[in-house]
Amino acid sequence: MAVERTVLDNGIAIVTERVPYLRSATAGIWVPVGSRVETPGDSGIAHFIEHMLFKGTERRKAVDISRAIESVGGTMNAYTTREFTYFFAKAMEKDFPLLVDLLADIYRHSVFDEAELSREKNVILQEILMVDDTPEEYLNDFFNLSFWGGHPLGLPVQGTAESVGGFDRRAVMRYFGDRFRRRGIVVTVVGNLPHETAAAAFGDALSPLDLGDPLAPAPSTEPVRGSFLKRKPLEQAHLCLGAPAVSRRSERVFAMDVVNAVLGGSSSSRLFQRVREERGLAYSVGSTLSVYADAGVLEIYVGTGKEHVEEILGLAGDIVDDMRAGGISGDEVAFAKELIKGNTLLSLESTGYRMSHLAMNEMFLDRLEPPEELLSRVDAVTTDQVRDLAAEVLRRDRFTLAAVGDLPEGELAF
């Protein structure tokens, strides 16, 4: 598999990976704008724009966009994160020209129709209500708001009912014309296509764009320590413990992946085994690693009954203390590395994963390498590196606790 790159005169980078055995082509446009560059007043506007890009262009109505891609058996979708928004399409290789035309059309010629905007506003308001009714998602937003304080990294990607309710066509178009038309845009293509073919097609479609200077997001800040509790009439207590971790750009991110895998990243992890398998205190328990350009968060999540909250916090504390004190064995590290490599190899069967890898490398890491290189980076992690990182990250005084639901009376602490 070969990875190649072309940069247009307006700064758009086109990165492709040719995979000879594929019969499909997957292409995406990545814009380095997400909730991190928003304010409380316009919170959710990037996510709103992502929705509106599928609601009609100068030559296609919303239904025409759907029919165009589905008429060839393809798919089209988009996502907004804290640091970027991307929209992509996948179809058979023979239909690659259609993918280019559709993606370029919605990015360059969306009209943001007033009636469509009004309808989509109601759709997103329902999405926000759905998050409020889903304890795990509600807790995720509550944790991030608490952990990051007033920093934009803590804003909910989907926005709030108040902010979304205030959007109008003029504000949305002004934001799109400014924030979504700046240098830093990346196009990724994965399929059995020559780089020259993909680069020429997207070059013709996107080179006329006049792009402004890159937008610099607010630097990350120190998180807020402490306990943040919100009692709601739910059947369970939902707990999230989070500590600062390494950034996406850190050379230690692969060692951090190993720490996470040992802690709670799988059903073989310490948290899962101690809390669920040995004690039966929770159905859902584990840890995740979230990484950004200049920051990262290691999170522990548990959903449990009110009567088990304090016991689980004690168990989690014991596990964290032991790992921090050097209790991670060489066998655990070796097992975690094989787990990560196996998961990566399975993910490599997805063109979406390969496309995302290319985009992350271009936007954040300045690398031009096939995703298989990840395996060697995981292999290079040593037990000493994992222990050193655990000793640095897994200090109890670095964790923030957020809890939602049926909580015990009084304060909770970790």
C-alpha positions in Angstrom: 0.0 0.0 0.0 1.4 3.4 -1.0 0.6 6.7 0.6 1.1 9.9 -1.5 0.4 13.6 -1.0 -0.3 16.6 -3.2 -0.8 20.2 -1.9 -2.8 22.6 -4.0 -1.9 26.2 -4.4 -4.6 27.2 -2.0 -3.1 24.9 0.7 -5.5 22.0 0.5 -3.6 18.7 1.1 -4.8 15.7 -0.9 -3.5 12.5 0.7 -4.2 9.1 -0.8 -3.6 5.4 0.0 -3.7 3.0 -2.9 -5.0 -0.4 -1.7 -4.9 -2.8 -4.7 -7.4 -5.4 -3.3 -10.2 -2.9 -2.8 -13.1 -2.5 -5.3 -14.5 0.5 -3.5 -13.3 4.1 -3.1 -13.7 6.2 0.1 -13.1 9.9 0.1 -13.5 12.6 2.7 -13.0 16.3 3.2 -11.7 17.2 6.7 -12.0 20.8 8.0 -10.1 21.7 11.2 -13.1 23.3 12.8 -15.0 21.7 15.7 -16.5 22.7 19.0 -13.1 23.7 20.4 -13.2 27.0 18.5 -16.7 27.9 19.6 -18.0 30.1 22.4 -21.0 29.4 24.7 -23.1 31.7 22.5 -22.4 29.8 19.3 -21.9 26.3 20.8 -22.8 23.6 18.4 -22.7 25.7 15.2 -20.0 23.5 13.5 -22.2 20.5 14.2 -25.2 22.4 12.8 -23.3 23.3 9.6 -22.3 19.6 9.2 -26.0 18.8 9.1 -26.9 21.6 6.8 -24.3 20.5 4.2 -26.6 17.7 3.2 -29.7 19.9 2.9 -29.3 21.2 -0.6 -26.9 23.0 -3.0 -27.3 25.3 -5.9 -28.0 22.4 -8.2 -29.3 19.6 -5.8 -32.1 19.4 -3.3 -31.5 17.4 -0.1 -33.3 14.4 -1.6 -31.2 14.6 -4.8 -28.0 14.3 -2.7 -29.3 11.1 -1.0 -30.6 9.6 -4.3 -27.3 10.4 -6.1 -25.2 8.3 -3.7 -27.7 5.6 -3.1 -28.4 5.1 -6.8 -24.9 3.5 -7.0 -25.2 1.6 -3.7 -22.9 4.1 -1.9 -23.1 5.8 1.4 -22.5 9.3 2.6 -22.2 10.8 6.1 -20.4 13.4 8.3 -19.2 13.9 11.9 -18.2 16.8 14.0 -15.7 16.4 16.9 -14.0 18.9 19.2 -11.2 19.6 16.8 -12.5 18.9 13.3 -15.5 18.3 11.1 -15.5 15.9 8.2 -17.8 14.6 5.5 -17.2 11.5 3.4 -18.6 9.2 0.8 -18.0 5.6 -0.2 -19.0 3.8 -3.5 -17.6 1.4 -6.0 -14.3 2.5 -7.7 -16.1 3.2 -11.0 -18.2 5.8 -9.3 -15.3 7.8 -7.8 -16.1 10.8 -10.1 -19.6 11.0 -8.4 -18.0 11.0 -5.0 -15.8 13.9 -5.9 -18.7 15.8 -7.4 -21.0 15.3 -4.4 -18.4 16.1 -1.8 -17.2 19.2 -3.7 -20.8 20.3 -4.3 -21.9 20.2 -0.7 -18.8 21.9 0.5 -18.6 24.6 -2.2 -22.3 25.3 -3.1 -24.6 24.5 -0.1 -27.3 27.2 0.0 -28.4 26.9 3.7 -32.1 27.2 2.7 -34.2 28.9 5.4 -36.9 26.3 5.5 -34.3 23.5 5.7 -32.5 25.3 8.4 -35.6 25.7 10.5 -36.4 22.0 10.2 -32.8 20.9 10.9 -32.8 23.1 14.0 -35.7 21.1 15.4 -33.9 17.8 14.5 -30.8 18.9 16.5 -32.9 20.1 19.4 -34.4 16.6 19.5 -30.8 15.2 19.4 -29.9 17.3 22.4 -33.0 16.0 24.3 -31.9 12.5 23.4 -28.5 13.1 24.9 -30.2 14.5 28.0 -32.2 11.2 28.2 -29.1 9.0 27.8 -27.2 8.9 31.1 -23.8 7.9 29.6 -23.9 10.7 27.0 -25.3 13.2 29.5 -22.5 12.3 31.9 -19.9 12.7 29.2 -21.0 16.3 28.5 -21.3 17.0 32.3 -17.8 15.6 32.9 -16.2 17.6 30.1 -17.9 20.9 31.2 -16.7 20.3 34.7 -13.2 19.1 33.8 -12.4 21.9 31.4 -14.2 24.6 33.3 -14.9 27.5 30.9 -12.5 26.3 28.2 -14.0 25.5 24.7 -12.8 21.9 25.0 -15.5 21.4 27.5 -18.4 22.6 25.3 -20.8 20.0 24.0 -20.3 19.2 20.3 -24.0 19.3 19.6 -24.4 22.6 21.5 -27.2 23.5 23.9 -30.9 24.1 23.4 -30.3 27.8 24.1 -27.4 28.2 21.6 -28.9 26.1 18.8 -32.3 27.9 19.2 -30.6 31.2 18.5 -29.0 30.2 15.1 -30.3 32.0 12.0 -29.3 31.7 8.4 -27.1 34.9 8.4 -25.1 33.7 11.4 -24.6 30.2 10.1 -23.5 31.4 6.6 -21.1 34.0 8.1 -19.6 31.3 10.4 -19.3 28.9 7.5 -17.7 31.5 5.2 -15.1 32.4 7.8 -14.3 29.2 9.8 -14.8 26.6 7.1 -12.9 28.4 4.4 -9.4 28.5 5.9 -6.2 26.7 5.2 -5.6 23.4 6.9 -8.3 21.5 4.9 -7.3 17.9 4.1 -8.8 15.5 1.5 -8.2 11.8 2.0 -8.9 9.0 -0.5 -8.5 5.3 0.0 -9.0 2.8 -2.8 -7.4 1.1 -5.8 -6.9 4.5 -7.5 -3.7 6.1 -8.8 -2.7 9.1 -6.7 -2.6 11.2 -9.8 -6.2 10.4 -10.6 -7.6 11.3 -7.2 -5.4 14.4 -6.8 -6.4 15.7 -10.3 -10.1 15.1 -9.6 -10.1 16.9 -6.3 -7.7 19.5 -7.5 -10.1 20.5 -10.3 -13.0 20.6 -7.9 -11.4 22.5 -5.0 -8.5 24.6 -6.4 -10.7 27.6 -7.2 -11.4 28.0 -3.4 -9.8 31.1 -1.9 -8.9 30.2 1.7 -8.0 32.4 4.6 -5.2 31.9 7.2 -5.5 28.9 9.6 -7.5 29.4 12.7 -5.6 28.9 15.9 -7.8 27.3 18.7 -7.5 28.5 22.3 -4.5 26.7 23.9 -5.5 23.9 26.4 -5.7 24.9 30.0 -5.2 23.1 33.3 -8.3 21.1 34.2 -10.5 21.8 37.2 -10.0 19.3 40.1 -12.7 18.2 42.5 -16.0 16.4 42.6 -19.0 17.5 40.6 -22.3 15.8 41.4 -25.7 16.1 39.7 -28.6 14.2 41.3 -31.2 13.0 38.8 -34.0 10.5 39.1 -32.3 7.6 37.3 -32.1 3.9 38.1 -28.3 4.0 38.5 -25.4 6.2 39.6 -23.1 7.0 36.6 -19.5 7.9 37.5 -16.7 9.3 35.5 -13.1 9.8 36.8 -10.7 11.7 34.5 -7.1 12.7 34.7 -4.9 14.7 32.3 -3.0 12.4 29.9 -0.7 12.9 26.9 -1.7 14.6 23.7 -2.2 13.2 20.2 1.2 14.6 19.2 3.1 13.1 22.1 5.6 10.3 21.3 4.3 8.6 24.5 0.7 8.2 23.2 1.3 4.6 22.4 2.6 3.9 25.9 -0.6 5.7 27.1 -2.7 3.3 25.0 -1.0 0.4 26.9 -1.7 2.1 30.3 -5.4 2.4 29.3 -5.6 -1.2 28.1 -4.3 -2.5 31.4 -6.5 -0.2 33.4 -9.9 -0.6 31.8 -9.6 -0.8 28.0 -10.9 -4.4 27.6 -12.7 -7.2 29.4 -9.3 -8.5 30.5 -8.4 -5.2 32.2 -8.0 -4.7 35.9 -11.2 -2.6 36.3 -13.4 -5.0 34.4 -12.1 -8.0 36.2 -12.1 -6.5 39.7 -15.4 -4.6 39.5 -17.6 -6.8 37.3 -16.2 -10.3 37.2 -14.9 -10.7 40.8 -17.4 -8.5 42.6 -20.4 -8.2 40.3 -20.8 -4.5 41.2 -21.5 -3.2 37.7 -22.5 -4.2 34.2 -20.7 -1.4 32.4 -17.2 -0.5 33.6 -14.0 0.5 31.8 -11.6 3.3 30.7 -11.0 5.3 27.6 -8.4 7.6 26.3 -9.3 10.9 24.5 -6.5 12.8 22.8 -6.4 16.3 21.3 -3.7 18.2 19.6 -2.2 19.5 22.8 -4.1 17.7 25.6 -5.5 14.3 26.6 -7.8 12.8 29.1 -7.8 9.3 30.6 -11.4 8.5 31.8 -12.8 5.8 34.0 -16.6 5.1 33.6 -18.9 3.0 35.8 -22.6 2.6 36.0 -23.8 1.0 39.2 -26.4 1.1 42.0 -26.2 3.8 44.6 -25.3 1.2 47.3 -22.1 0.3 45.4 -20.7 3.7 44.6 -18.3 4.1 47.5 -17.0 0.6 47.2 -16.3 1.0 43.5 -14.5 4.3 44.1 -12.4 2.5 46.6 -11.6 -0.4 44.2 -10.8 2.0 41.4 -8.5 3.9 43.8 -6.7 0.7 44.8 -6.1 -0.3 41.1 -4.8 3.2 40.3 -2.5 3.2 43.3 -1.0 -0.2 42.5 -0.4 0.7 38.8 1.1 4.0 39.8 3.4 2.3 42.3 5.0 0.2 39.6 2.7 -2.8 39.8 2.3 -3.2 36.0 4.0 -6.4 35.0 5.9 -7.2 31.8 3.3 -9.8 31.0 0.5 -7.2 31.3 2.3 -4.9 29.0 3.0 -7.7 26.4 -0.7 -8.7 26.5 -1.9 -5.1 26.1 0.4 -4.6 23.1 -0.9 -7.7 21.4 -4.5 -6.5 22.1 -3.8 -3.1 20.6 -2.1 -4.5 17.6 -4.9 -7.0 17.0 -7.5 -4.4 17.2 -5.5 -2.2 14.8 -5.2 -5.0 12.3 -8.9 -5.6 12.4 -9.6 -1.9 12.0 -7.3 -1.8 8.9 -10.0 -3.8 7.1 -12.1 -0.6 7.3 -11.5 2.0 4.6 -13.0 4.6 7.0 -10.2 3.8 9.5 -7.5 4.1 6.9 -9.0 7.4 5.7 -9.1 8.7 9.3 -5.4 7.7 9.8 -4.3 9.6 6.8 -6.2 12.7 8.0 -4.9 12.6 11.5 -1.4 12.2 10.3 -1.7 15.2 7.9 -3.6 17.5 10.3 -1.8 16.8 13.5 1.4 14.8 13.1 3.1 15.8 9.8 3.6 12.2 8.9 3.1 10.4 5.5 3.0 6.8 6.3 0.6 3.8 5.8 -1.4 2.8 8.9 0.5 -0.4 9.3 3.3 1.7 10.7 1.2 1.9 13.9 2.1 -1.7 14.7 5.8 -1.0 14.9 5.1 2.1 17.1 3.1 -0.1 19.5 5.8 -2.8 19.4 8.5 -0.2 20.4 6.7 0.5 23.7 8.7 -0.8 26.7 7.5 -1.9 30.2 9.6 0.9 31.8 7.9 3.5 29.6 4.5 2.2 30.6 5.4 2.2 34.3 6.9 5.7 34.1 3.8 7.1 32.5 1.5 5.4 34.9 3.5 6.9 37.8 3.0 10.3 36.3 -0.6 10.1 35.2 -2.3 7.9 37.8 -2.1 10.1 40.8 -5.4 10.3 42.7 -5.0 14.1 43.2 -5.0 14.5 39.4 -8.4 13.0 38.9 -11.7 14.9 38.6 -14.9 13.1 39.6 -18.2 13.8 37.9 -21.3 11.8 38.8 -24.9 11.8 37.7 -28.0 10.0 38.8 -29.1 8.2 41.9 -26.2 9.2 44.1 -25.5 8.6 47.9 -26.2 11.5 50.2 -23.3 13.7 51.0 -20.1 14.3 49.2 -18.1 11.8 47.1 -14.4 11.8 46.7 -11.8 9.7 45.0 
